[in-house]
């Protein structure tokens, strides 16, 4: 029998279980009533996929949603959603985004750092400008937005930072060096931040999606394919990796992952990690507890696929 949503949410790393019963949920949980109408969430990357789905879900549950993206015209339309242009790689844009939310709502309860993409290609060949853009988007943008939001949260004595990473922050495949590194950085930073802000009644938690039925994978494939010209030194490995990823059937829809975001934002006793499925959690645990096994498995699969591609 498929796990229920609450069972999926309770999958946690490092033995953390965290109750999902109704009495374990804080007043942050929106029901559309007066108690939830004052709750404010700021979501980045809200023009598509998980971010757009999360904006809709929070709005449906009575939250005031400040939704940021470069393509404002693609942000979901709803009376509770305030669309704002946001480029997380630009400090001025980040400051304006948080300032707009504070000016209109007076406070921010939750920041969901969702903006991100995958810069795929051989570690040797990805240009440094692209490497920096990957980290600016997936890591430094989240850091700056969090720094801007935390003072108000600390003064109020409540608030939460939800960092959207990936199982790719722990597991890895060839051609994803900078994507995996940026997500690993986000997770380590989030864990340290959580230790520092807990005494003020605040939390920083991580959501680690696995395969997702959004356009994210197509963008990653497009980024990596530019290095796969015939005769290129890594063409065979790129082809093998693409085949391996092509065989992975994404298990989660954007709407399903939005519900995981919502749990991470509203659980009374939040966990350090949130996963969509048992398979996602198992992959992370294997990579963390038996890194040598994971590495050998990836090399074996990539080697076999590369041989097949050469025939």
ChimeraX attribute file (.defattr): number of C-alpha atoms within 10 A of each C-alpha:
attribute: neighborCount
match mode: 1-to-1
recipient: residues
	/A:1	3
	/A:2	7
	/A:3	10
	/A:4	8
	/A:5	15
	/A:6	14
	/A:7	14
	/A:8	18
	/A:9	27
	/A:10	23
	/A:11	22
	/A:12	19
	/A:13	16
	/A:14	9
	/A:15	8
	/A:16	13
	/A:17	16
	/A:18	17
	/A:19	18
	/A:20	19
	/A:21	9
	/A:22	10
	/A:23	9
	/A:24	14
	/A:25	16
	/A:26	14
	/A:27	13
	/A:28	22
	/A:29	21
	/A:30	22
	/A:31	15
	/A:32	14
	/A:33	11
	/A:34	10
	/A:35	14
	/A:36	17
	/A:37	17
	/A:38	18
	/A:39	22
	/A:40	26
	/A:41	26
	/A:42	25
	/A:43	24
	/A:44	29
	/A:45	25
	/A:46	30
	/A:47	23
	/A:48	20
	/A:49	19
	/A:50	27
	/A:51	29
	/A:52	24
	/A:53	23
	/A:54	28
	/A:55	34
	/A:56	23
	/A:57	19
	/A:58	27
	/A:59	23
	/A:60	17
	/A:61	18
	/A:62	21
	/A:63	27
	/A:64	25
	/A:65	27
	/A:66	27
	/A:67	29
	/A:68	30
	/A:69	24
	/A:70	17
	/A:71	16
	/A:72	16
	/A:73	12
	/A:74	13
	/A:75	25
	/A:76	21
	/A:77	13
	/A:78	13
	/A:79	10
	/A:80	19
	/A:81	21
	/A:82	20
	/A:83	23
	/A:84	22
	/A:85	18
	/A:86	25
	/A:87	20
	/A:88	29
	/A:89	20
	/A:90	14
	/A:91	15
	/A:92	11
	/A:93	18
	/A:94	23
	/A:95	16
	/A:96	14
	/A:97	25
	/A:98	21
	/A:99	16
	/A:100	15
	/A:101	22
	/A:102	16
	/A:103	9
	/A:104	10
	/A:105	16
	/A:106	12
	/A:107	20
	/A:108	25
	/A:109	23
	/A:110	28
	/A:111	25
	/A:112	29
	/A:113	26
	/A:114	24
	/A:115	26
	/A:116	23
	/A:117	18
	/A:118	24
	/A:119	25
	/A:120	27
	/A:121	26
	/A:122	21
	/A:123	13
	/A:124	10
	/A:125	10
	/A:126	18
	/A:127	12
	/A:128	10
	/A:129	8
	/A:130	13
	/A:131	17
	/A:132	15
	/A:133	16
	/A:134	23
	/A:135	23
	/A:136	19
	/A:137	20
	/A:138	28
	/A:139	26
	/A:140	21
	/A:141	23
	/A:142	29
	/A:143	18
	/A:144	17
	/A:145	23
	/A:146	23
	/A:147	11
	/A:148	16
	/A:149	24
	/A:150	21
	/A:151	11
	/A:152	17
	/A:153	21
	/A:154	16
	/A:155	10
	/A:156	15
	/A:157	14
	/A:158	18
	/A:159	26
	/A:160	27
	/A:161	28
	/A:162	26
	/A:163	29
	/A:164	24
	/A:165	29
	/A:166	23
	/A:167	23
	/A:168	23
	/A:169	20
	/A:170	20
	/A:171	20
	/A:172	18
	/A:173	16
	/A:174	18
	/A:175	23
	/A:176	20
	/A:177	20
	/A:178	21
	/A:179	25
	/A:180	24
	/A:181	19
	/A:182	26
	/A:183	26
	/A:184	20
	/A:185	17
	/A:186	24
	/A:187	26
	/A:188	13
	/A:189	15
	/A:190	22
	/A:191	16
	/A:192	11
	/A:193	18
	/A:194	18
	/A:195	12
	/A:196	13
	/A:197	19
	/A:198	15
	/A:199	11
	/A:200	14
	/A:201	13
	/A:202	22
	/A:203	25
	/A:204	29
	/A:205	23
	/A:206	26
	/A:207	25
	/A:208	25
	/A:209	24
	/A:210	22
	/A:211	19
	/A:212	19
	/A:213	16
	/A:214	15
	/A:215	10
	/A:216	16
	/A:217	17
	/A:218	11
	/A:219	14
	/A:220	17
	/A:221	18
	/A:222	14
	/A:223	16
	/A:224	21
	/A:225	15
	/A:226	11
	/A:227	19
	/A:228	17
	/A:229	12
	/A:230	9
	/A:231	8
	/A:232	10
	/A:233	12
	/A:234	17
	/A:235	18
	/A:236	22
	/A:237	20
	/A:238	25
	/A:239	19
	/A:240	22
	/A:241	21
	/A:242	18
	/A:243	15
	/A:244	15
	/A:245	15
	/A:246	12
	/A:247	8
	/A:248	9
	/A:249	10
	/A:250	14
	/A:251	15
	/A:252	16
	/A:253	16
	/A:254	18
	/A:255	18
	/A:256	16
	/A:257	23
	/A:258	22
	/A:259	20
	/A:260	24
	/A:261	30
	/A:262	21
	/A:263	23
	/A:264	28
	/A:265	26
	/A:266	19
	/A:267	22
	/A:268	19
	/A:269	15
	/A:270	25
	/A:271	25
	/A:272	22
	/A:273	25
	/A:274	27
	/A:275	27
	/A:276	28
	/A:277	21
	/A:278	15
	/A:279	13
	/A:280	21
	/A:281	21
	/A:282	16
	/A:283	16
	/A:284	24
	/A:285	18
	/A:286	15
	/A:287	17
	/A:288	14
	/A:289	10
	/A:290	11
	/A:291	15
	/A:292	12
	/A:293	12
	/A:294	19
	/A:295	14
	/A:296	11
	/A:297	12
	/A:298	17
	/A:299	13
	/A:300	12
	/A:301	13
	/A:302	23
	/A:303	16
	/A:304	11
	/A:305	19
	/A:306	19
	/A:307	12
	/A:308	11
	/A:309	13
	/A:310	9
	/A:311	5
